[in-house]
Amino acid sequence: MDSKTIYRDGDDEDLPLIAVRPDKAAEMLGISRTSLERLNKAGEIPRVKHGNKVFYRVATLDAWLAKNETCDQDSAA
């Protein structure tokens, strides 16, 4: 398994992914790691720190995406 993800118990791939490391979180959002860190420092995307390891909950990333979701309106309509 990729070392940038939270390990699942055993080889059970049916368990949901609950948290990811910063590189994977940035990749999932389609942004740079620097942008992710900037959003964290601004208080927009919280993280979990355990010792010297940092994780982002997948639910938090989903919530941030939902909060920032918009529909582009065609002004010519």
Buried (B, 14 or more C-beta within 10 A) or exposed (E): EEEEBBEBEEEEEEEEEEBBBBBBBBBBBEBEBEEBBEBBEEEEBEBEEEEEEBBBBBEBBEEBEEEEEEEEEEEEE
